[in-house]
Protein backbone atom coordinates (compact mmCIF):
# COMPACT_ATOMS: atom_id res chain seq x y z
CA UNK A 1 0.00 0.00 0.00
CA UNK A 2 2.82 2.37 0.90
CA UNK A 3 4.59 1.64 -2.41
CA UNK A 4 1.39 2.38 -4.31
CA UNK A 5 1.07 5.78 -2.64
CA UNK A 6 4.72 6.59 -3.42
CA UNK A 7 4.35 5.51 -7.07
CA UNK A 8 1.15 7.51 -7.50
CA UNK A 9 2.73 10.56 -5.85
CA UNK A 10 5.75 10.35 -8.19
CA UNK A 11 3.45 9.98 -11.21
CA UNK A 12 1.36 12.96 -10.07
CA UNK A 13 4.49 15.06 -9.60
CA UNK A 14 5.82 13.98 -13.03
CA UNK A 15 2.57 14.88 -14.79
CA UNK A 16 2.46 18.25 -13.02
CA UNK A 17 6.03 18.99 -14.12
CA UNK A 18 5.05 17.96 -17.67
CA UNK A 19 2.02 20.30 -17.66
CA UNK A 20 4.17 23.12 -16.28
CA UNK A 21 6.70 22.55 -19.08
CA UNK A 22 3.92 22.60 -21.72
CA UNK A 23 2.49 25.83 -20.31
CA UNK A 24 5.87 27.58 -20.35
CA UNK A 25 6.64 26.23 -23.84
CA UNK A 26 3.29 27.47 -25.19
CA UNK A 27 3.94 30.91 -23.68
CA UNK A 28 7.38 31.13 -25.28
CA UNK A 29 5.99 29.93 -28.62
CA UNK A 30 3.22 32.55 -28.51
CA UNK A 31 5.77 35.27 -27.75
CA UNK A 32 7.92 34.26 -30.73
CA UNK A 33 4.83 34.12 -32.96
CA UNK A 34 3.76 37.62 -31.90
CA UNK A 35 7.26 38.97 -32.51
CA UNK A 36 7.37 37.36 -35.96
CA UNK A 37 3.99 38.87 -36.84
CA UNK A 38 5.13 42.29 -35.61
CA UNK A 39 8.32 42.10 -37.70
CA UNK A 40 6.41 40.98 -40.80
CA UNK A 41 3.95 43.86 -40.41
CA UNK A 42 6.77 46.40 -40.05
CA UNK A 43 8.59 44.91 -43.06
CA UNK A 44 5.42 45.11 -45.15
CA UNK A 45 4.91 48.75 -44.24
CA UNK A 46 8.54 49.59 -45.05
CA UNK A 47 8.42 47.81 -48.40
CA UNK A 48 5.06 49.35 -49.27
CA UNK A 49 6.54 52.81 -48.73
CA UNK A 50 9.84 52.00 -50.44
CA UNK A 51 8.48 50.44 -53.63
CA UNK A 52 6.84 53.61 -55.03
CA UNK A 53 10.11 55.49 -54.54
CA UNK A 54 12.38 52.95 -56.24
CA UNK A 55 9.97 52.24 -59.11
CA UNK A 56 9.64 55.82 -60.39
CA UNK A 57 11.59 54.99 -63.57
CA UNK A 58 9.08 52.27 -64.48
CA UNK A 59 5.79 52.78 -66.27
CA UNK A 60 2.61 51.12 -65.04
CA UNK A 61 2.84 48.52 -67.82
CA UNK A 62 6.47 47.69 -66.99
CA UNK A 63 5.83 47.34 -63.27
CA UNK A 64 2.71 45.22 -63.75
CA UNK A 65 4.57 42.98 -66.23
CA UNK A 66 7.38 42.42 -63.71
CA UNK A 67 4.96 41.58 -60.90
CA UNK A 68 2.86 39.30 -63.14
CA UNK A 69 6.04 37.43 -64.11
CA UNK A 70 7.08 37.01 -60.46
CA UNK A 71 3.63 35.90 -59.26
CA UNK A 72 2.69 33.91 -62.34
CA UNK A 73 -0.75 35.51 -62.25
CA UNK A 74 -2.52 38.03 -64.44
CA UNK A 75 -3.47 41.46 -63.19
CA UNK A 76 -6.95 42.89 -62.86
CA UNK A 77 -8.32 46.31 -61.97
CA UNK A 78 -10.69 46.87 -59.05
CA UNK A 79 -11.62 50.04 -57.11
CA UNK A 80 -9.02 52.09 -58.98
CA UNK A 81 -6.14 49.74 -58.17
CA UNK A 82 -4.33 47.13 -60.24
CA UNK A 83 -4.17 43.82 -58.40
CA UNK A 84 -1.66 41.03 -58.98
CA UNK A 85 -1.65 38.14 -56.54
CA UNK A 86 -1.83 39.50 -53.00
CA UNK A 87 -0.82 43.07 -53.86
CA UNK A 88 -2.79 46.08 -55.07
CA UNK A 89 -1.01 48.90 -56.87
CA UNK A 90 -2.37 52.45 -57.00
CA UNK A 91 -1.01 54.54 -59.88
CA UNK A 92 -1.36 58.28 -60.47
CA UNK A 93 -2.64 59.74 -63.76
CA UNK A 94 0.85 59.68 -65.27
CA UNK A 95 1.18 55.93 -64.57
CA UNK A 96 3.62 56.19 -61.65
CA UNK A 97 3.17 53.98 -58.62
CA UNK A 98 1.99 55.91 -55.56
CA UNK A 99 0.81 53.18 -53.17
CA UNK A 100 1.13 49.44 -52.58
CA UNK A 101 -1.68 47.71 -50.75
CA UNK A 102 -1.85 44.24 -49.22
CA UNK A 103 -4.80 41.98 -49.94
CA UNK A 104 -6.43 42.94 -46.65
CA UNK A 105 -7.51 46.29 -45.34
CA UNK A 106 -5.75 47.48 -42.21
CA UNK A 107 -6.42 50.48 -40.03
CA UNK A 108 -4.16 52.78 -42.07
CA UNK A 109 -5.52 54.89 -44.93
CA UNK A 110 -5.55 52.68 -48.02
CA UNK A 111 -6.65 53.95 -51.45
CA UNK A 112 -7.27 50.39 -52.68
CA UNK A 113 -9.98 49.99 -50.02
CA UNK A 114 -12.19 53.05 -50.40
CA UNK A 115 -14.56 53.74 -47.57
CA UNK A 116 -18.14 53.42 -48.77
CA UNK A 117 -20.40 55.60 -46.66
N, C-alpha and C positions, 0 to 999 in steps of 0.2 A: 504494500500500500504506500509506504514511504517512497519507494522508487518511482511509483506511478506519479505521485505528486511532484517529485523532482523533475521527471521527464516532461510532464505537462507544463511546469513552470519554465523550463528551459525552452520548450517549443513556443510558449506564449511570448517570452522575452525575444526569441529569434524573429517571430512574426512581427512584433512591434518594431524591432530594429529595421526589418525589411520595409514596413510601411513608412517609417520615418525617412529612410533612404529614398523611397519613391516620391515622397512629398517634396523633399529637398531637390531631387533631380528634376521633377516637374517644374518647380519654381525657377531653377536655373535655366531650363529649356525655354520657359516662357519669357524670361528676361532676354535671352539671346534672340528669340524670335521677334520681340518688340524692337530690339536694337537694329536688327536686320531690316525690318519694315521701315523704321525711321531713316536709316541710311539710304534705302532704295527710294523713299519719297524725296529726300533732299537731293539725291542724284538726278532724279527725274526733273525736279524743278530747275536745277542747274543746267541740265542739258536742254530743257525746253526754252530757257532764256538764251543759251549759247547758240543754238542752231540757227535762229534768224540772223544773228550777227555774222556767223561764218559762211552763210549761204547767200550773201548779198550778190555775189557774182553770177549766181545761177538764176535762170528763168524758172517760171513755174513748171513748164514742160520738162526741163532738165531735172529739176529736183524730184518731181513726181516719177519720172522714168527711173531715176536712181533708186528711189524707195520701192517702187514696184519690183525692180530687179532683185533687191535685197529680201523683200518679203515673199516674192513669188505670187503676189496677188495683184489684181487690177484695182485701180482707184475708182472712186465714185464721189459725187458731190451731194452734200446734204447740209442744210441750214447754213449755206454760205461757206462751208469748209470742204476741202478735198480730203477724203479719207482713204488711207491705205493700211490694211491690217488693223493694228490697235491704235494708230495715230491719226489725228486730224490736223490738217494744215490750213491756216488762214492766211490768204494772200491779199495784198493791197491791190489797188486798181492797176498799178504798173507791173503786177505779177511777181512782186518780191514778198518773200515769206515774212510775216509779222508775228505769228504765234503758232506754237505747237501744242496740241491738246491730246491728253490721253483718252482712252475709250470710255472713261467714266468722268462724271462731273464731280469736282471737288468744291470746297467752299470758296476758292479763289475765283475772281472774275474770269470767265472763259467765253470767248466769242463763238466757240463751236457749240456751246450749249446756251442759246439765247433764252432769257427768262420770258415765259409767256404769261402775261398778266391779263 
